[in-house]
């Protein structure tokens, strides 16, 4: 009988912001503008890094990949969310939900590992500057990025199997605006404690381990910077790290609040608000942080704009 009930669910309903009524139109406009800003900012960063040879360094190579990954990451979540804000049905097929969860987890994990790699890059640049180009070579950069992506997509395979091997024989209403782990597990009509524990340990691997490695890197970075005799030298060294640190705090802070706890503690309203932060707001802040607080990027952007601007008419 359970197998028969399980086969009935061929689609899910993403409840999302349904309770807000007419405010959904306002949310659509806000999120659409934010999404266009994310796309424009990330495309601008990638274009500037690609066109300006002074930015052809390991740090900006990683930033290019992070911008590309975050563009894909938002593509997985926001367009469907925008569609549902204007739709009355707000449905997503079973396979569509599985695909959304898979790519969301894969890209989110990849971003976590990339941010950790960027921390290692800053550690080598400041603590071992003479051997920087030897240690962080072009081949090493590519290997690190491929490793981040491989680990992210493998972990996502495990998570997707954990979630979608569950029997769904009750409600098909996901109390969220996209297919995330906890809201989907809430719909299972079987005990999920073992799978929740497995997901919790994977979350520690993805969030806590990279964060600890970043923290250790910055302990050595700060120790090295404090040994610099000139205040100007210290300021410049700190300036190369502040953008990365800002992204680390926002990214790992929001994600840890959601995923480093049992599924049973899932709170739909509060968690939806935090989810908006790491799926919409953070991807918009990241490119802004790396451009507004980075003189090299701003200088390169000015050069690219002046080089490709239309000639003034006489």
C-alpha positions, 0 to 999 in steps of 0.5 A: 500500500505504501508503494502505491501511495508513494507513486502517486506523488509526481509533483510538489507544490512550492508554498513559498510566499503564498501567505503574503497574497498581493505582496508577491507582486512587489516581491517579484519586482524586488527579486527580479531587480536583484537577480538582474543586478547579480547577473550584471555584476558577475558578468562584469567581474568575469569580463573585466578579469578576462580582458585586463591582463593585470588581473590574470593572477591566481586570486582573480582566477579563483574570483572568476570561477566563483562569479561563474559558479554563483551565476549558475547557482542563482540560475537554479533557484531564482527564475523558478522562484520568480515564476512561482511569485506570479503563478497560482499553482506553484508546482514543480515536477518530482524530477524537476525538484530532484534536479533543482536540489542536486544542482543547488547542493552541488554549486553551494558545496563548490562555492564553500570549497572555492572560498576556502581555496581563496583563503589558502591563496591569501595565506600563500601570498602573504606568508610565503610571497617569494614562492607564491607563483611557484606554489599557486601555479596555473596548473595548481589553480586548475587542479584546485578548482576541479577538485572543488567542483568534483567534491561538490557534485559528488556530495550532491549525489549522496544528498540527492539519493538520501532525500529522494530515496525516501517514501513520500506518501503524505502531503506534497506541499513543500513549505519553502520557495525551492526544493531544499533538504529539510522541507522535503524530508519533512514530507517523508512518511518514514523515520529519517533520523539516520539520513538526517544524521548523515546529512548533518555530518556532510554539512560539517564536512562542507561548512565547518571543515573549510571554515576551520581551515580558513580560520587557521590560515588567517591566524598565520596571515594576521601573525605575518602582517603584524610583523610588517614594520610599516603601517602602510604595508600592514594596511595594504596586506589587510586590504587584500584580505578584507573582501574575502573575510567579508564573504566568508562571514556572510556565506558560512554564517547563513549556511551554518544557521540552516544546515548545522542543526537537525531537520526537526528544528526546521522553522518555515518562516525564519528559515525562509528569511535566512534562505533568501539571504544566502540564495538572493542577497549574498550572491548580490553582495559578493561581487559588490564586496570584491569590486567596491573594496578592491582598487585593482578591480575598480582600476581595471574596470575603468580601463576596460570601460575607457578602452571599449567605450564609444568614441565621442562624436565631434 
